Amino acid sequence: MKDDKIALVSGGNRGLGLETCRQLLEHGFRVLLGSRDLDAGIEAANAFGSEHVAAVRLDVTDSDDIAALAQHIEKIHGRLDVLINNAGILIDADLGDPASIRDTDAEVLETTFRTNVVGPILLINAMLPLMERVDDARIVNISSGMGQLSGMGGQYPGYRISKTALNAATCIYAAELDPARFSINAASPGWVRTDMGGEAAELSVEEGVDTVVWLATAPEARVTGGFYRSRERIDW
Ligand SMILES: NC(=O)c1ccc[n+]([C@@H]2O[C@H](COP(=O)([O-])OP(=O)(O)OC[C@H]3O[C@@H](n4cnc5c(N)ncnc54)[C@H](OP(=O)(O)O)[C@@H]3O)[C@@H](O)[C@H]2O)c1
């Protein structure tokens, strides 16, 4: 049990997070499926019919949840090999179409930032002591092309700025963590058919998480400090 590789996925109960859990199970990981609604997480985990997946309560905006989860992983597994910062929200559209930066308000910006940026940073910091115990620790931050500074467009300012900031956090961690032991990268899944992406999106969830799971598992993806889409490095 102590030798099994352990992966934690935030927002694992649906969408890209759920598919990431499925593929990590296929890669032989013990998967901790994070869900802010524990019942939804248990239902999602049970549907796999595998004893190698367990639901854990995780609201990334709740510091108590994060601390309790770190203690739980310490007690049960004593290590963490892979952390997928997948949980995210896009609420700019609640202001109405076209969600212009001229119409945004403090609540949209702050709520988005708390979930998409502060949450992942606090989660990484809580998990680092557990990840320092493994030789090949991998962190993947699920970003978005909408946060790509080099191709920034209009609309959805809260979401865009939050993903740009998550990319910046990725770079800062990469600069501070030992690259011989830690890989931390950002991944853009593309436009994917989920509740967030909508039915018109071009990619399936299987396609959307391909680069995420590759960064988390592949020997050749033992790289750090990059932004990736379709297994290729892209501009920030
Ligand atoms: N779909 C796309 O086209 C696309 C494109 C680029 C990037 N992304 C990114 O990919 C990630 C997953 O997106 P998705 O399309 O799968 O979205 P989704 O279908 O809306 O699922 C979002 C997931 O995040 C969880 N979540 C939201 N706030 C949370 C919080 N405070 N604590 C813990 N979990 C929380 C949700 O939990 P609940 O079920 O409890 O709400 C849900 O599990 C996001 O970071 C998103 O920005 C998506």
The ligand as a Gaussian input file, in Angstrom:
#p B3LYP/6-31G(d) Opt

LIG

0 1
 N      -14.227000      22.659000     -20.770000
 C      -13.376000      23.430000     -21.421000
 O      -13.542000      23.709000     -22.627000
 C      -12.145000      23.958000     -20.721000
 C      -11.216000      24.643000     -21.506000
 C      -10.057000      25.127000     -20.896000
 C       -9.857000      24.925000     -19.552000
 N      -10.800000      24.256000     -18.803000
 C      -10.501000      24.086000     -17.365000
 O      -10.595000      22.711000     -17.033000
 C      -10.980000      22.563000     -15.661000
 C      -12.198000      21.647000     -15.587000
 O      -13.217000      22.218000     -16.389000
 P      -14.539000      21.444000     -16.818000
 O      -14.808000      21.846000     -18.218000
 O      -14.456000      20.012000     -16.446000
 O      -15.577000      22.212000     -15.885000
 P      -16.927000      21.738000     -15.176000
 O      -17.558000      20.673000     -15.980000
 O      -17.673000      22.989000     -14.908000
 O      -16.395000      21.092000     -13.800000
 C      -15.745000      21.938000     -12.872000
 C      -15.319000      21.104000     -11.694000
 O      -14.655000      21.994000     -10.769000
 C      -15.285000      21.811000      -9.508000
 N      -15.171000      23.010000      -8.663000
 C      -15.601000      24.255000      -8.918000
 N      -15.330000      25.052000      -7.861000
 C      -14.732000      24.259000      -6.925000
 C      -14.216000      24.477000      -5.627000
 N      -14.289000      25.670000      -5.019000
 N      -13.643000      23.436000      -4.972000
 C      -13.578000      22.220000      -5.552000
 N      -14.077000      21.932000      -6.752000
 C      -14.636000      22.961000      -7.436000
 C      -16.733000      21.453000      -9.818000
 O      -17.352000      20.903000      -8.680000
 P      -18.975000      20.928000      -8.486000
 O      -19.514000      19.758000      -9.250000
 O      -19.162000      20.821000      -7.016000
 O      -19.467000      22.252000      -9.039000
 C      -16.492000      20.461000     -10.946000
 O      -16.093000      19.221000     -10.431000
 C      -11.261000      23.980000     -15.160000
 O      -10.124000      24.450000     -14.464000
 C      -11.458000      24.773000     -16.432000
 O      -11.169000      26.128000     -16.263000
 C      -11.928000      23.789000     -19.358000

